[in-house]
Structure formats: C-alpha cells, structure tokens
Amino acid sequence: MTSKSLRIAIIGGGIAGSSAAIALNAKGIRADVYEQAAVLKEVGAGIGVRQPSIRAIKKWGILEELDKVTCESPRMQIIAGEDNVIIEENWPILTDPSERFPRLIHRADLLDTLIAQIPADQMHLDHRLVDVQDKGETVEVTFANGKKIEVDVLIAADGIRSPIRDKVLGKKEPVFSGYVAHRALIPFEDALGMASEDNTLRIYVDGDNSYYLLPLLKNRRQVSVDITIPGEYEIHPVYTKEQLLEGVKGFGPTLRKIIENIDMSKVVSRPLSDIEPFDVWSTKTITVMGDAAHAMLHNQGQGANMAIQDADVLADELAEAVAGKVTVAEALKNYEEKRKPVTKLYQELSRLFPTDQAKTAFPEKEHVENL
C-alpha cells in the first residue's frame, strides 16, 4: 500500500485535527481536514506546551515556527493570598533533558501556527458534518453544504460533543465539574505586578478556587487570565463584573483590582466539563482523538497536549498501514491501546484542582515513569 491509496479525512480543524494533518503530512501521507466553521479561530486561555508535545512538534519539523510565538517557562508557583508562595517547582522533565522547559503560548497562536503548516487544498472550511455511514471497509460522510466524500480512514477530532463518536461508538454526555472558567487576555501592565516577568506560571488559590496568570510576553506582551470558580452549568454562560467580583472575593485586593479594571466584553466564560473514559475508540475505519476521545478539565493544562500527542501516535500507526505492515483496523487499534492509559491518567489528574492544600504543582510526576 502507498500513501496515495489511503484516503484520510479529519473532521475538525482545531488543535487536534490540525495536529493530525501535520503529523500525517510529515510522514508523506495526505489527510484532508473538514471544519464546520467558515473561519478558523481559537478562544480560551494560554497554555503550556509540555515536553512530550514539543518532542512531537520537533519531529514534524515545525518547532522553529512554534518558537517564534512561545517563551520557555522555568517554573510554576502556587500562591495563597497575594505573596505567600506555597509551592515553587521547576517543570518536571518528562522526556530527555534537552527538552527541559515547556513553552507558554496562547491557544490562538498555537492554532495559527499549526494551520499555517497545512496546505491550503487540504483545509476545507464551512463543512458541517450531518451524517456518517460506516460501511465496514470505507466511510461515507455527508456535509450540510451537500458535499459527500468516501474515505478509508475517518478521524473524529470534533470535540467533547463529537457527533461521530456519539453515532458510531455510543453517546457520551459531558460531565460538569461544578466550576466555570472565566478567561481573558490583558496587557501585561494591567496585571498590576502580579504576573511574572520571567515566564513563571503563577496560580493564586483560595481553597479550591484558582486564578491563573500566564505571561505571554514574546509576541503579545500580554497575560492570560483564567479564573476558575464555582458556577451553574450553561453552555455559554454570561457573567456581570459584579458576579465575577463576588466569585473572587476570597482573593487579595490587587487580584480583585485586576477584575475591576477588566473589560467584561473580553471575558469568555465556559463551564468546565469532561467525559468519562470509554472502552472502544475505533471501528475498522473510524477513530477519535483529542476531546472527542478524552475531554478533560484544564487543571493540569493537558487537553491540547494530549491532542498533539494523540496526533503523533496516530500518524505513526497509520504510517504502518500505509507501508502495508498492518491493516488500517490494526493501526487504529494499536493507536488507541497506546493512548488509552496515558489519557485516562491525565483525565483523572485533571480533576485535581490546584488548592492551598496542594503538596505539588505537578501531580503527574509520580505516575509518569509508569507510562
């Protein structure tokens, strides 16, 4: 089998889907991405691209592009009040020591960097999936614009409410955590001295409530603010400044002042939900990745990282099928068996909120050697 004989479609053009396309392209395998939005954009918070993800991105040949919009971060601090540093830890080395530091980046910059690496004729916008038919050896996909495609492999990178997963593998309802994340980007100066100049990720805590200040200094001179506090479930909640200030009343006066000064039209609020792990990710021709496979809470900052690492493993396994060493069904099964233990662990760890009772900033350290 050659790469030209394996037709691959990816549904979803976010970080997961774009990563899968790039990882496959790096193997010489074409994969077309179909995205329902007419314009690709990413919202959310700044994130740390962790060392295993950096290793994958380096393998794909695009680390130089990523480094243009990221900063290496030396450590994380968990702080009670405004200056009581409970924990200060260097980021753990999760791969070889040459990749010691993760990179801080805003999700939008990460997505833009990824999309820029995908050939224009492989990215199909304004394609909302309305039906998928698993025919055993091939898959037929129908879009709302009337287009139909038939492929040998369908990769569902279509999020926590994946319609492909729900139809083909069984419906999975999101599990609400009871918390809502309120996110915004502010100028560095508007952080009023509470954000770090040296790219340290600071998490201020009040019990189980958290207030992240993640510096994005290289290309933005901004700070990603993420305030996670209890709230009611709504898909698109809208909060007033007064409600948000009430939610952060346990934090120090300077942190509250940041909220007093913030433009609420720039704040995006989202309920924090995940899904329970499930046993089967794949049919003979269809598989899931990213949030469609293992949506998790943001507490360990691993959602995007797990999607990038899914993409890397999936591309490796599909390359084996392209080379004729295994069938497509075997490749998809190998992918999910490699990824399930890792993602299950991080789903569990992501339910651990940073707190003023925390013993470590990195609860994954004691587990990682067993992965």
WONOR-V673836 format. One line per field, one symbol per residue. psi: psi as a letter, one per 40 degrees, with the letter a starting at -180 (. if undefined). A space follows every 50 residues. Layout:
psi=???
This chain:
psi=iideehhhhhhhfaddddddddddddefhhhhhhhdidhhihiaiiihhi dddddddddefeddddedeiihhdiiihhibeeghdhhiihiheaiedgd hihhiidddddddddeehideehhifghheihhheceihhhhideeiiih idhhhhffidfhddddddeihhhihheeihhhiihiiddeefeeiheffh hhhhigbeiighhhhgddedfihhhhhhiiiihidgihiidddddddede iiddddddddeihdeehhhhihiaiiiidheiaeehiiiadddfhiiede feddddddddddddddddddddeediidddddddddddddddddddddde ehihieeieiegeededdee.
